[in-house]
Amino acid sequence: MVMAALTLSPLLNDEDQGSAALVVEPEMEIARGEGRLPLQIEVAEKLVYLVEVDVGPFKGVSVGEAVFKSEQEGSSEVEAGAFEAAFEASHLGYKLDHRLVSRHASGEEPVLESSDTQRGSENRRRRLRIGERGGVWTSEYRYDGHCTGCDNKDHFVHPRLPWNKHEHCKKCKSGEHRVWREMKSRAVPAHTLDFLSVIYLIRSLVDSEVLRVEEPLIEKNRLWTVSMEVSGGRAVAVPLGEFECSRVLLDATKPESEPDGGEFGGLFGMQGTLKLWVHTATGVLVQIEGEIPVGPMDLGVKIRLKEAEGTPKGFGVIAR
């Protein structure tokens, strides 16, 4: 079965509208079964973040922008909506264009479709589908890898020396030389999520006034248990302004049923416990703090809100 790429249609007019937030209502709720938090999807929300890293003694070095969007789909029989997160960065010659899309539907299969696409200095594609198959909740996962050998001349490289043969590329980082691998399927708990969806699920957590929940999460073809814990709060200053925020700690642990090995890869490759600062009244993400492994080092990362459109009613800076 071929798994098509997911795309979001243009959500908002990208012309500069200043820092004032455009309020659009109401949000859609995608039910996830009894006892589980629903997903809230805004009509047309766009959040733009400044991405900063700590490189040795240099703190807060700006390396690019992250843009989070949401949109709704609807019909008489199906409610559906999607989240998109895109991170574009360039630093010391390394270029990155990383895009995540998660589409959720109520009343059709699959319940969740997601894509993870990276372009730039390195290239890769991943696709995931989750839904019920014969009464069993199942995930279907595909990814691409460098072609190991074929007759496609586009995968051949020119010899460096005139007496060498024109031969198939053995390994490179070119996206054109990557091919889809066979699909992998496995049983998963009902309403298992991907990481981008967990970020948006925090809005329902804030609404529920529950301090801690755990949810099943699939990362590649590996199952994890992700915990979301509300732990204190304070005013947080970001480029858009100062917001009253709650701190939410995100951590992933491997269930006993899963084999050992492998590090968890969170949002844009972040690892370890993530510290999220979300607007206390609405759950809108204001700031993320975490680490990204780069070779032998772990770089501190901050993703800080600088523009917001289409946010829920009640979102705003602290009144002075």
ABEGO torsion letter per residue (X at the ends): XBBBBBBBBBABBABBAEABBBBBOBBBBBBAEBGBBBBBBBABBBBBBBBBBBBEABBGBBAEBBBBBBBBBBBAABBBBBBBBBBBBBBGGBBBBBBBBBBBBBGBOBABBBBBBBBEABBBBBBBBBBBBGGBBBBBBBBBBBBAEBABAAABBBBABAABBBBBBABBABAAABBBBBBBBBBBBBGBBBAAAAAAAAAAAAAAGBABBBBBBBBEABBBBBBBBBBEBBBBBBAAEBBBBBBBBBBBBBBAABBBEEBBBBBGGBBEBBBBBBBAAAGBBABBBBBBBBEABBBBBBBBBABBBGBBBGBBBBBX
